Amino acid sequence: MHVIATAGHVDHGKSTLVKLLTGMEPDRWEQERRRGLTIDLGFAWTTLPDGPEVAFVDVPGHERFVPNMLAGIGPVPAVLFVVAADEGWMPQSTEHLQALDALGVRHALLAVTRCDLADPEPARRQALARLAATGLGPVDSVTVSGRTGEGLDRLHEGLKRLVEGLPPADPDADVRLWVDRSFSIVGAGTVVTGTLTAGTLRRDAELRLASTGAVTRVRGLQTLGRDTTEVRAVARVAVNLRGVEHRAIGRGDALLTPGRWLTTAEVDVALRGADGSGGDAGERRDLPRELVLHVGSASVPARIRPLGADSARLRLARPLPLRVGDRALLRDPGRRRIAAGVDVLDVTPPRLTRRGAARLRAAELAGLADAPPRAVAEAMLRGRRFATAGELQAMGLPEVGEPVGDGLRVHPGVWRELVGSLRAVVDEWRDEHPLESGMPVEAVRRRMRLPGAGVVERLAGAASLPVVEGRVCVPGSLAVLPEPVETAMAALTVELRADPFAAPDAARMAELRLGARELAAAVRAGRLLKVADGVFLLPDGDRRAAEVLAELPQPFTLSQARQALRTTRRVAVPLLELLDRRGVTERLPDNTHRVRTVPA
């Protein structure tokens, strides 16, 4: 199936052509039929002779109903642009064309109607020139009379050529169904309709409501009036939903693939002129502070913060499911004019707090405006440093960067900078905390603004810095002690060499100003052996004790060991327990001990 919207000035015969093509009345309201004026969106469909099925979204042409027109053309890939032969180009022809250009519609067929009332050639030449001056470029054209049917075959052939030139939709893409109608059917419940431009809808599938985040389930599907279990883009579709009241969802809302979209109320955008051109270089656009953003079927008030000549930040009155690359337009409802076209460049923009930040941001955005998706993704990742593949996808960006654990990816240049700065961060920490064995992983994470402990450990590995007991260490730094600790250790070493097992008590340690942190640092530096809390010997104390005990008759008692070592019970008990744990000595059932081996 293909979906085509109509466009053109009021009363130029758009609805008449749709009815001629489909045999269906697109005007849904009695008021529309009575007045002969399309007010809201109309829908009809047909199968072209020897061709595909085509669904039409018929839009109003009157200037008062432009928001309804924009809701209809927003999601569609192609348009049937209608100009009357007897009136030619008119004001709403211009506004509709500006809207199509701003929204990125690039496929059109021009139908010059009322060819039975006037020579169609002047109107056709004028319209083709207008269309060619926009992003639509040269388009095919036909002349037709909705009243007599003259040219219907030409119209069929023109539509076939139009749809044959449309790019294929991606059936595996994430679903974003912009809702254009919502109503309730007795016995069925809530039904919404929209144009499915990408992805696939299936019965019983879960969808997330963009406005509230509520998850609903597809109860049933219809396309072109037929029940089905699956609909692939592109298609007009009616979706019967479970668990949601039809009053809770309306035009401008969207049904989304769960977990694959983010909604945002702030975006950075590139601006294009309403005539399809950008502003003069260096000249800031004169835009009102308050406009309305039209995207998909949504229309949302937006506050404009200009950044540069052709870029701005939009703050939306409500969040929308947007992605990088989306096209939209800004309209001034007071002046009833399209103010600018919009290309979405960033859906999670950085805060602008420093002086000159807006100017720098404008320069960044200027480099993204025409860049390929991968380059945009790399620039975004560099700015954010880290992102998951899912976050990149939700922003509409390809997967770039290097994996660094915890499901995260990092820009290669950012990673190199982080690796280079880690050593300086750890050295600075050592200067501030000379008795610590290394910088705690959590402290590294906070100081370097890293997303998780796993990333810290991966970064330390890349910088060849070991992580020991939850701390990032500098090789060789554990043997270096502050000068006051070195002085105290020199005195303690002299004492223990003279009397190896006379571990100093708390009073002596206090005299030497060796507190718990200083002693722990000495142990980590290999300058002391911790036998137990409050009991410290020189590093070779366990080997020397084993040598002394090996000379005793085996087995020996605790008292014999204490006397041989010339020490106190305070030292002898934990020292024997340490030797037992290390397998140097063995405690026997009668509480005696024997030496099993002497450490080398």
C-alpha positions as CSV (number, residue, x, y, z in Angstrom):
1,M,0.0,0.0,0.0
2,H,1.0,3.6,-0.5
3,V,-0.3,6.7,1.3
4,I,-0.7,10.0,-0.5
5,A,-2.0,13.3,1.0
6,T,-3.7,16.0,-1.0
7,A,-2.6,19.7,-0.9
8,G,-3.7,22.9,-2.5
9,H,-5.8,26.0,-2.2
10,V,-9.4,25.8,-0.9
11,D,-12.0,24.9,-3.5
12,H,-9.6,23.7,-6.1
13,G,-11.1,20.2,-6.2
14,K,-9.0,18.1,-3.9
15,S,-11.9,16.2,-2.4
16,T,-13.6,15.9,-5.8
17,L,-10.5,14.2,-7.2
18,V,-10.3,11.8,-4.3
19,K,-14.0,10.9,-4.7
20,L,-13.4,10.5,-8.5
21,L,-10.5,8.2,-7.8
22,T,-12.0,6.1,-5.1
23,G,-15.7,6.3,-5.3
24,M,-15.7,7.2,-1.6
25,E,-16.7,10.5,0.0
26,P,-13.7,11.8,2.0
27,D,-15.6,14.5,3.8
28,R,-16.7,12.7,7.0
29,W,-18.9,15.4,8.6
30,E,-22.4,16.4,7.5
31,Q,-21.3,20.1,7.9
32,E,-18.5,19.6,5.4
33,R,-20.8,18.0,2.8
34,R,-23.5,20.7,3.3
35,R,-21.0,23.6,2.9
36,G,-18.9,21.9,0.3
37,L,-15.9,22.8,2.4
38,T,-13.4,20.3,3.9
39,I,-12.8,21.2,7.5
40,D,-10.9,18.2,8.9
41,L,-9.0,15.2,7.5
42,G,-10.7,12.8,5.2
43,F,-9.7,9.3,4.3
44,A,-10.4,7.1,1.2
45,W,-8.6,4.4,-0.8
46,T,-8.6,2.6,-4.0
47,T,-6.6,0.1,-6.1
48,L,-5.1,1.7,-9.2
49,P,-5.8,0.0,-12.5
50,D,-3.2,-2.8,-12.9
51,G,-1.4,-1.1,-9.9
52,P,-1.1,-1.0,-6.2
53,E,-3.5,0.0,-3.4
54,V,-3.4,3.7,-2.6
55,A,-4.8,5.4,0.5
56,F,-5.5,9.1,0.4
57,V,-5.4,11.6,3.3
58,D,-7.6,14.5,2.1
59,V,-6.7,17.8,3.8
60,P,-8.6,21.1,4.1
61,G,-7.4,24.0,1.9
62,H,-8.9,26.9,3.9
63,E,-6.4,29.0,5.8
64,R,-8.4,28.7,9.0
65,F,-7.8,24.9,9.0
66,V,-4.0,24.8,8.3
67,P,-3.3,23.0,11.6
68,N,-5.6,20.2,10.4
69,M,-3.9,20.1,7.0
70,L,-0.4,19.9,8.7
71,A,-1.6,16.9,10.8
72,G,-2.5,15.1,7.6
73,I,0.6,15.8,5.6
74,G,3.1,15.5,8.5
75,P,3.6,11.7,8.4
76,V,3.0,11.0,4.6
77,P,5.8,10.4,2.0
78,A,4.0,11.8,-1.1
79,V,1.4,14.4,-2.1
80,L,-1.1,15.0,-4.8
81,F,-0.8,18.8,-5.3
82,V,-3.9,20.3,-6.8
83,V,-4.2,23.6,-8.7
84,A,-7.4,24.8,-10.5
85,A,-6.9,25.7,-14.2
86,D,-9.4,28.6,-13.9
87,E,-7.8,30.2,-10.8
88,G,-4.1,29.2,-11.0
89,W,-1.7,29.7,-8.1
90,M,-3.3,31.0,-4.9
91,P,-2.2,32.0,-1.4
92,Q,-2.9,28.7,0.2
93,S,-1.1,27.0,-2.7
94,T,2.0,28.8,-1.4
95,E,1.5,28.0,2.3
96,H,0.8,24.3,1.5
97,L,3.9,24.2,-0.7
98,Q,6.0,25.8,2.1
99,A,4.7,23.3,4.5
100,L,5.5,20.3,2.3
101,D,9.0,21.6,1.7
102,A,9.6,22.3,5.4
103,L,8.4,18.8,6.4
104,G,10.7,17.1,3.8
105,V,8.0,15.7,1.5
106,R,10.0,15.1,-1.7
107,H,7.6,13.2,-3.9
108,A,4.6,14.8,-5.6
109,L,2.3,14.7,-8.6
110,L,0.7,18.0,-9.8
111,A,-2.9,17.7,-10.8
112,V,-4.3,20.7,-12.7
113,T,-8.1,20.4,-12.2
114,R,-11.1,22.0,-14.0
115,C,-9.4,21.5,-17.4
116,D,-13.0,21.6,-18.8
117,L,-13.4,25.3,-17.6
118,A,-10.1,26.8,-18.7
119,D,-6.9,26.2,-20.6
120,P,-4.8,24.3,-18.0
121,E,-1.4,25.1,-19.5
122,P,-0.8,28.6,-17.9
123,A,-1.7,27.2,-14.4
124,R,0.5,24.1,-15.0
125,R,3.5,26.1,-16.1
126,Q,3.2,28.4,-13.1
127,A,2.7,25.6,-10.6
128,L,5.6,23.5,-12.0
129,A,7.9,26.5,-11.7
130,R,6.8,27.0,-8.1
131,L,7.3,23.4,-7.1
132,A,10.7,23.1,-8.9
133,A,12.0,26.0,-6.8
134,T,11.6,23.9,-3.6
135,G,13.0,20.5,-2.4
136,L,10.4,18.8,-4.5
137,G,12.3,19.7,-7.7
138,P,10.8,18.9,-11.1
139,V,7.6,16.9,-10.7
140,D,5.2,15.0,-13.0
141,S,1.9,16.7,-13.9
142,V,-1.5,15.8,-15.3
143,T,-4.6,17.7,-16.3
144,V,-8.0,16.4,-15.1
145,S,-11.6,17.4,-14.6
146,G,-13.2,16.2,-11.5
147,R,-16.7,17.1,-12.9
148,T,-16.5,15.3,-16.3
149,G,-13.8,12.7,-15.5
150,E,-11.7,13.9,-18.4
151,G,-8.0,13.0,-17.7
152,L,-8.8,10.3,-15.2
153,D,-6.6,7.8,-17.0
154,R,-3.8,10.2,-17.1
155,L,-4.3,10.7,-13.3
156,H,-4.2,7.0,-12.7
157,E,-0.9,6.7,-14.7
158,G,0.6,9.7,-13.0
159,L,-0.2,8.2,-9.5
160,K,1.3,4.8,-10.6
161,R,4.5,6.6,-11.6
162,L,4.5,8.5,-8.4
163,V,4.2,5.5,-6.1
164,E,6.7,3.5,-8.2
165,G,9.3,6.2,-7.4
166,L,8.8,6.1,-3.6
167,P,11.6,4.7,-1.5
168,P,10.7,1.4,0.3
169,A,9.8,1.6,4.0
170,D,11.7,-0.3,6.6
171,P,9.4,-2.9,8.1
172,D,11.9,-3.7,10.9
173,A,12.1,-0.1,12.1
174,D,10.8,1.1,15.5
175,V,7.1,2.0,15.3
176,R,6.1,5.6,15.8
177,L,2.4,5.9,14.8
178,W,1.3,9.5,14.9
179,V,-2.4,9.5,15.9
180,D,-4.8,11.6,13.7
181,R,-8.1,10.3,15.1
182,S,-9.3,8.6,18.3
183,F,-12.8,7.3,19.0
184,S,-14.7,4.5,20.7
185,I,-16.7,1.7,19.1
186,V,-19.3,-0.2,21.1
187,G,-18.0,-3.7,21.9
188,A,-14.5,-2.9,20.7
189,G,-13.4,0.1,22.8
190,T,-10.7,2.6,21.8
191,V,-9.7,2.9,18.2
192,V,-7.0,5.2,16.8
193,T,-5.9,5.8,13.2
194,G,-2.8,7.1,11.6
195,T,-0.3,6.7,8.8
196,L,2.3,4.0,9.6
197,T,5.5,5.2,7.8
198,A,7.9,2.6,9.2
199,G,7.9,-0.6,11.2
200,T,5.3,-3.3,11.6
201,L,2.2,-3.5,13.8
202,R,1.0,-6.8,15.0
203,R,-2.1,-8.0,17.0
204,D,-1.3,-8.5,20.7
205,A,1.9,-6.4,20.5
206,E,2.6,-3.9,23.2
207,L,2.9,-0.2,22.4
208,R,3.7,2.7,24.6
209,L,1.7,5.9,24.6
210,A,4.0,8.8,24.1
211,S,2.0,11.3,26.2
212,T,1.8,9.3,29.4
213,G,4.2,6.4,29.0
214,A,1.4,4.0,29.6
215,V,1.8,0.6,27.9
216,T,-1.2,-0.7,26.0
217,R,-1.8,-3.8,23.8
218,V,-3.1,-4.1,20.3
219,R,-6.5,-5.7,20.4
220,G,-7.1,-5.6,16.7
221,L,-5.9,-4.1,13.5
222,Q,-7.6,-2.9,10.3
223,T,-6.2,-1.4,7.1
224,L,-8.5,-0.1,4.3
225,G,-11.5,-1.5,6.2
226,R,-10.1,-5.0,6.4
227,D,-9.2,-6.9,9.6
228,T,-5.7,-8.2,9.7
229,T,-3.1,-9.6,12.2
230,E,-0.2,-7.6,10.8
231,V,0.4,-4.3,9.0
232,R,3.7,-3.3,7.5
233,A,4.6,0.2,6.5
234,V,3.6,2.2,4.6
235,A,-0.1,2.0,5.4
236,R,-3.2,3.7,6.8
237,V,-4.1,1.7,9.8
238,A,-6.8,1.6,12.5
239,V,-5.6,0.2,15.8
240,N,-8.0,-1.2,18.5
241,L,-6.3,-0.7,21.9
242,R,-6.7,-2.4,25.2
243,G,-6.5,-0.6,28.5
244,V,-6.7,3.0,27.4
245,E,-9.7,5.3,27.2
246,H,-10.1,7.0,23.8
247,R,-10.3,10.4,25.7
248,A,-6.8,9.7,27.0
249,I,-5.3,9.7,23.5
250,G,-5.9,12.2,20.7
251,R,-4.5,13.8,17.6
252,G,-0.8,14.5,18.0
253,D,-0.2,11.7,20.4
254,A,1.9,8.7,19.2
255,L,2.1,4.9,19.7
256,L,5.7,3.8,20.1
257,T,7.7,0.6,20.3
258,P,8.3,0.2,24.0
259,G,11.8,1.0,25.2
260,R,13.1,2.3,21.9
261,W,12.1,6.0,22.0
262,L,12.8,8.9,24.3
263,T,10.4,11.8,24.6
264,T,11.9,15.2,25.0
265,A,10.7,18.8,25.6
266,E,13.9,20.4,24.6
267,V,15.7,20.1,21.2
268,D,18.3,21.9,19.2
269,V,17.4,22.4,15.6
270,A,18.6,23.8,12.3
271,L,16.3,26.4,10.8
272,R,15.4,26.7,7.1
273,G,13.5,29.5,5.5
274,A,9.8,29.0,4.8
275,D,10.7,29.3,1.1
276,G,13.2,26.4,1.5
277,S,16.3,28.6,1.8
278,G,18.4,29.4,4.8
279,G,19.1,32.9,6.2
280,D,22.0,35.1,5.1
281,A,25.4,34.1,6.6
282,G,25.8,35.6,10.0
283,E,22.3,37.1,10.1
284,R,20.2,35.9,13.0
285,R,16.6,35.1,12.1
286,D,13.9,37.4,13.3
287,L,11.6,34.8,14.9
288,P,8.9,35.4,17.5
289,R,9.7,34.0,20.9
290,E,6.6,31.8,20.8
291,L,5.6,29.6,17.9
292,V,3.9,26.3,17.3
293,L,5.9,23.3,16.3
294,H,4.2,20.9,13.8
295,V,5.7,17.4,13.5
296,G,3.8,14.2,12.5
297,S,0.2,14.9,13.5
298,A,1.3,16.9,16.6
299,S,1.1,20.7,17.1
300,V,2.8,21.9,20.2
301,P,3.6,25.4,21.4
302,A,7.3,26.1,21.5
303,R,9.5,28.8,23.0
304,I,12.4,29.8,20.8
305,R,15.9,30.6,21.9
306,P,18.0,31.6,18.9
307,L,21.6,30.3,19.0
308,G,23.0,31.3,15.6
309,A,21.9,32.5,12.2
310,D,20.3,29.2,11.4
311,S,19.9,27.3,14.6
312,A,17.8,27.5,17.7
313,R,16.8,25.7,20.9
314,L,13.1,24.8,21.2
315,R,11.4,24.3,24.6
316,L,8.2,22.5,24.0
317,A,5.0,22.8,26.0
318,R,4.9,19.0,26.2
319,P,7.4,16.3,25.5
320,L,7.4,14.6,22.0
321,P,9.0,11.4,20.7
322,L,11.6,13.0,18.5
323,R,14.8,11.7,16.9
324,V,17.8,13.3,15.2
325,G,16.9,13.8,11.6
326,D,13.2,14.5,12.1
327,R,11.8,17.3,10.0
328,A,9.2,19.7,11.3
329,L,8.0,23.2,10.9
330,L,7.4,26.3,13.0
331,R,4.2,28.2,12.4
332,D,3.1,31.6,13.6
333,P,-0.7,31.1,14.2
334,G,-1.2,34.8,14.9
335,R,0.1,35.8,11.5
336,R,-1.1,32.6,9.9
337,R,2.3,31.9,8.3
338,I,5.0,29.3,8.3
339,A,8.0,30.9,10.1
340,A,10.7,28.3,9.4
341,G,11.4,24.7,8.6
342,V,13.1,22.6,11.2
343,D,15.7,19.8,11.1
344,V,16.1,18.2,14.5
345,L,19.9,18.0,15.4
346,D,19.9,17.1,19.1
347,V,17.2,15.6,21.3
348,T,19.1,15.8,24.5
349,P,21.0,19.1,24.2
350,P,23.6,20.2,26.8
351,R,22.9,23.0,29.2
352,L,24.0,26.4,28.2
353,T,25.2,28.1,31.4
354,R,28.6,29.7,30.6
355,R,29.0,33.0,28.9
356,G,29.3,32.5,25.1
357,A,27.9,29.0,25.3
358,A,25.1,29.7,22.8
359,R,27.6,31.0,20.2
360,L,29.8,27.9,20.7
361,R,26.7,25.7,20.5
362,A,25.7,27.3,17.2
363,A,29.1,26.6,15.7
364,E,28.7,22.9,16.8
365,L,25.3,22.7,15.3
366,A,26.4,24.3,12.0
367,G,28.8,21.4,11.6
368,L,26.0,18.9,12.1
369,A,23.4,20.4,9.8
370,D,24.4,18.5,6.7
371,A,26.7,15.8,8.2
372,P,26.0,12.1,7.6
373,P,24.3,10.1,10.4
374,R,27.5,8.5,11.6
375,A,29.4,11.8,11.8
376,V,26.5,13.2,13.8
377,A,26.5,10.2,16.1
378,E,30.2,10.5,16.7
379,A,29.9,14.2,17.5
380,M,27.0,13.6,19.9
381,L,29.0,10.8,21.6
382,R,32.0,13.1,22.0
383,G,29.8,15.7,23.6
384,R,28.2,13.2,26.0
385,R,31.4,11.0,26.4
386,F,29.3,7.9,27.2
387,A,26.1,6.4,25.9
388,T,24.5,3.0,25.6
389,A,23.7,1.5,22.2
390,G,20.0,1.8,23.2
391,E,20.4,5.5,24.0
392,L,22.0,6.2,20.6
393,Q,19.2,4.3,18.9
394,A,16.5,6.1,20.8
395,M,18.1,9.4,19.6
396,G,17.9,8.1,16.0
397,L,21.7,7.6,15.7
398,P,23.8,4.6,14.6
399,E,25.9,2.7,17.0
400,V,29.4,4.2,17.2
401,G,32.2,4.3,19.7
402,E,34.1,1.6,21.6
403,P,32.5,-0.6,24.3
404,V,33.8,0.0,27.8
405,G,31.7,-2.2,30.0
406,D,28.4,-1.8,31.8
407,G,26.8,-1.7,28.3
408,L,28.3,1.7,27.6
409,R,30.2,3.0,24.5
410,V,32.7,5.9,24.5
411,H,34.1,8.1,21.7
412,P,37.7,6.9,21.0
413,G,39.1,10.4,21.3
414,V,37.4,10.9,24.7
415,W,38.7,7.6,25.9
416,R,42.3,8.5,24.9
417,E,41.9,11.8,26.8
418,L,40.6,9.9,29.9
419,V,43.4,7.4,29.8
420,G,45.9,10.2,29.6
421,S,44.4,12.1,32.6
422,L,43.9,9.2,34.9
423,R,47.5,9.0,36.1
424,A,47.5,12.7,36.9
425,V,44.2,12.3,38.9
426,V,45.6,9.4,40.9
427,D,49.0,11.2,41.5
428,E,47.1,14.2,42.8
429,W,45.1,12.0,45.1
430,R,48.3,10.5,46.5
431,D,49.7,13.9,47.2
432,E,46.5,14.7,49.1
433,H,46.3,11.3,50.8
434,P,50.0,10.1,51.2
435,L,49.1,7.2,53.5
436,E,46.5,5.7,51.3
437,S,47.4,2.7,49.1
438,G,45.7,4.2,46.1
439,M,42.7,6.2,45.0
440,P,39.3,4.5,45.7
441,V,37.5,3.4,42.6
442,E,34.4,5.4,43.6
443,A,36.5,8.6,44.1
444,V,38.0,8.2,40.6
445,R,34.5,7.8,39.2
446,R,33.2,11.0,40.9
447,R,36.3,13.1,40.1
448,M,36.4,12.1,36.5
449,R,32.6,12.0,36.1
450,L,32.6,8.4,34.9
451,P,29.3,6.5,34.7
452,G,30.3,3.4,36.7
453,A,32.9,1.3,38.6
454,G,33.2,-1.1,35.6
455,V,34.3,1.8,33.4
456,V,36.9,2.9,36.1
457,E,38.4,-0.5,36.1
458,R,38.5,-0.7,32.3
459,L,40.1,2.7,32.2
460,A,42.7,1.8,34.8
461,G,43.6,-1.3,32.8
462,A,44.1,0.8,29.7
463,A,46.4,3.1,31.7
464,S,48.3,0.2,33.1
465,L,47.4,1.1,36.7
466,P,46.5,-1.9,38.9
467,V,43.2,-2.0,40.9
468,V,43.9,-3.5,44.3
469,E,41.2,-4.0,46.9
470,G,39.0,-1.4,45.3
471,R,41.7,1.2,44.8
472,V,43.5,2.4,41.7
473,C,47.3,2.3,42.5
474,V,50.4,3.5,40.9
475,P,53.1,0.7,40.5
476,G,56.0,1.3,42.9
477,S,54.2,4.0,44.9
478,L,53.4,1.6,47.8
479,A,57.0,1.5,48.9
480,V,57.2,5.3,49.3
481,L,56.3,6.7,52.7
482,P,55.9,10.3,53.9
483,E,59.1,11.7,55.5
484,P,57.7,11.7,59.1
485,V,56.6,8.1,58.8
486,E,60.1,7.2,57.3
487,T,61.7,8.8,60.3
488,A,59.6,6.8,62.8
489,M,60.1,3.6,60.8
490,A,63.8,4.0,60.9
491,A,63.7,4.2,64.8
492,L,61.3,1.2,65.0
493,T,63.5,-0.8,62.6
494,V,66.5,-0.3,64.9
495,E,64.6,-1.5,67.9
496,L,63.2,-4.6,66.2
497,R,66.5,-5.6,64.8
498,A,67.9,-5.6,68.3
499,D,65.0,-7.5,69.7
500,P,63.1,-9.0,66.7
501,F,60.0,-10.3,68.6
502,A,59.5,-7.4,71.1
503,A,56.7,-5.8,69.2
504,P,56.2,-2.3,70.5
505,D,53.0,-1.7,72.5
506,A,50.5,1.1,71.9
507,A,52.3,3.5,74.1
508,R,55.5,3.2,72.1
509,M,53.7,3.5,68.9
510,A,52.1,6.7,70.1
511,E,55.6,8.1,71.0
512,L,56.7,7.3,67.5
513,R,53.4,8.9,66.1
514,L,52.6,5.8,64.2
515,G,48.8,5.6,64.2
516,A,46.6,3.1,62.4
517,R,46.9,4.8,59.0
518,E,50.7,5.1,59.2
519,L,51.1,1.5,60.2
520,A,48.8,0.3,57.4
521,A,50.8,2.3,54.9
522,A,54.0,0.7,56.3
523,V,52.5,-2.7,55.9
524,R,51.4,-2.0,52.3
525,A,55.0,-0.7,51.6
526,G,56.4,-4.0,52.9
527,R,58.2,-2.3,55.8
528,L,56.2,-4.1,58.6
529,L,54.5,-7.5,59.1
530,K,51.1,-7.2,60.7
531,V,50.8,-10.2,63.0
532,A,47.5,-9.1,64.6
533,D,45.8,-5.8,65.6
534,G,48.5,-3.9,67.6
535,V,51.2,-6.5,66.9
536,F,53.8,-5.6,64.3
537,L,57.2,-7.1,63.4
538,L,59.7,-6.5,60.7
539,P,58.8,-8.1,57.3
540,D,61.0,-11.2,57.9
541,G,59.6,-11.7,61.4
542,D,57.7,-14.9,60.5
543,R,60.8,-16.5,58.9
544,R,63.0,-15.6,61.8
545,A,60.5,-17.0,64.3
546,A,60.3,-20.3,62.3
547,E,64.1,-20.6,62.4
548,V,64.1,-20.1,66.2
549,L,61.3,-22.5,66.8
550,A,62.8,-25.2,64.6
551,E,65.7,-25.5,67.0
552,L,63.4,-26.5,69.9
553,P,62.6,-30.1,70.7
554,Q,59.4,-31.0,68.7
555,P,56.7,-30.6,69.6
556,F,56.8,-27.6,71.8
557,T,54.4,-25.7,74.0
558,L,53.4,-22.0,73.9
559,S,55.4,-21.3,77.0
560,Q,58.5,-22.8,75.4
561,A,58.0,-20.8,72.2
562,R,57.5,-17.6,74.2
563,Q,60.8,-18.2,76.1
564,A,62.7,-19.1,72.9
565,L,61.5,-16.0,71.2
566,R,62.1,-13.8,74.2
567,T,58.7,-12.2,73.9
568,T,55.4,-11.9,75.7
569,R,52.2,-13.9,75.5
570,R,50.7,-10.8,73.7
571,V,53.0,-11.5,70.8
572,A,53.6,-15.2,71.0
573,V,49.9,-16.3,70.7
574,P,49.0,-14.4,67.5
575,L,52.5,-15.1,66.0
576,L,51.9,-18.9,66.4
577,E,48.4,-18.5,65.0
578,L,49.8,-16.7,62.0
579,L,52.4,-19.4,61.5
580,D,49.7,-22.1,61.8
581,R,47.6,-20.4,59.1
582,R,50.5,-20.2,56.7
583,G,51.4,-23.9,57.2
584,V,54.8,-23.1,58.8
585,T,53.8,-24.7,62.1
586,E,51.1,-27.1,63.0
587,R,48.9,-27.2,66.1
588,L,48.5,-30.7,67.5
589,P,45.5,-32.1,69.4
590,D,47.2,-31.6,72.8
591,N,47.7,-27.9,72.0
592,T,51.4,-28.3,71.4
593,H,53.0,-27.2,68.1
594,R,55.6,-28.5,65.7
595,V,57.5,-26.8,62.8
596,R,56.5,-28.2,59.4
597,T,58.7,-26.1,57.2
598,V,60.9,-23.0,57.4
599,P,60.2,-20.3,54.8
600,A,63.1,-19.6,52.5
